[in-house]
């Protein structure tokens, strides 16, 4: 697994979490900046998923492939689901959903690194 891509995903997720939290505190709906930010986060997560799949296909990775692919699959689904729910709920609670989604991606990515390094 590429640690540079993983670091980028974590940093972007934390920044988006903070931006979403500030927007929710200000009682504003999701704006274009958050929408584009979560789209970029999804691209980064998909790139990371590609690296993981390629490494596993090449014989690398941890022994527990089910947990590994569970985290990778969950990460791929969270940003679009969060944006969909935020667009459906055009109040502060929509941006609160994005706050949770960004935080979940950061935590799942850190856990994915632990699994990859065999610390699980």
C-alpha positions in Angstrom: 0.0 0.0 0.0 1.3 3.4 -0.9 1.8 5.5 2.3 2.0 8.8 0.4 -1.5 8.3 -1.0 -2.7 7.1 2.4 -1.3 10.3 4.0 -2.9 12.5 1.4 -6.3 10.8 2.0 -6.0 11.3 5.8 -5.0 14.9 5.5 -7.7 15.7 2.9 -10.3 13.9 5.1 -9.3 15.8 8.2 -9.4 19.2 6.4 -12.8 18.4 5.0 -14.0 17.3 8.4 -12.9 20.6 9.9 -14.5 22.6 7.0 -17.7 20.7 7.4 -17.8 21.2 11.1 -17.3 24.9 10.7 -20.0 25.1 8.1 -22.4 23.1 10.4 -21.6 25.4 13.3 -22.4 28.4 11.1 -25.7 26.8 10.3 -25.0 26.7 6.5 -25.8 24.0 4.0 -23.1 22.2 2.0 -21.5 24.5 -0.6 -19.6 23.9 -3.8 -16.2 23.9 -2.0 -17.3 20.9 0.2 -18.8 19.2 -2.8 -15.6 19.5 -4.9 -13.5 18.6 -1.8 -15.4 15.3 -1.3 -15.2 14.5 -5.0 -11.4 14.9 -4.7 -11.4 12.8 -1.6 -13.3 10.1 -3.5 -10.7 10.2 -6.3 -7.9 9.8 -3.8 -9.7 6.9 -2.1 -10.2 5.2 -5.5 -6.5 5.7 -6.3 -5.6 4.1 -3.0 -8.0 1.2 -3.7 -6.3 0.6 -7.0 -2.9 0.5 -5.2 -4.2 -2.0 -2.7 -5.8 -4.2 -5.3 -2.6 -4.2 -7.4 -0.4 -5.0 -4.4 -2.7 -7.9 -3.3 -2.8 -9.2 -6.9 1.0 -9.1 -6.9 1.2 -11.3 -3.8 1.6 -8.6 -1.1 -0.6 -7.5 1.7 -1.7 -9.0 5.0 -3.1 -12.4 5.6 -6.5 -11.1 6.5 -7.8 -10.1 3.0 -11.5 -10.0 4.0 -10.9 -7.2 6.6 -8.6 -5.4 4.2 -11.1 -5.3 1.4 -14.0 -4.6 3.8 -12.2 -1.3 4.8 -11.3 -0.5 1.2 -14.9 -1.1 0.1 -16.3 0.9 2.9 -14.0 3.8 2.2 -15.1 3.9 -1.4 -18.8 4.1 -0.4 -18.7 6.7 2.3 -17.9 9.9 0.4 -20.7 9.5 -2.2 -23.2 8.4 0.5 -22.3 11.4 2.7 -22.7 13.9 -0.2 -26.0 12.3 -1.3 -27.4 12.6 2.3 -26.0 16.1 2.6 -27.7 17.1 -0.6 -31.0 15.6 0.6 -30.8 17.4 3.9 -30.1 21.1 3.0 -29.6 22.3 6.6 -26.8 22.2 9.2 -27.5 18.5 9.6 -26.4 17.9 6.1 -23.0 19.3 6.8 -22.9 17.5 10.1 -23.3 14.3 8.0 -20.2 15.4 6.0 -18.3 16.0 9.2 -18.9 12.4 10.2 -18.1 11.1 6.7 -14.8 12.9 6.6 -13.8 11.7 10.1 -14.8 8.1 9.3 -12.6 8.2 6.2 -9.6 9.4 8.2 -10.1 6.8 10.9 -10.7 4.0 8.5 -7.6 4.9 6.5 -5.5 4.9 9.7 -6.9 1.5 10.5 -6.2 0.3 7.0 -2.6 1.2 7.4 -2.5 -0.8 10.7 -4.0 -3.8 8.9 -1.5 -3.5 6.0 1.5 -3.3 8.3 0.3 -6.3 10.3 -0.5 -4.5 13.5 -4.1 -5.7 13.6 
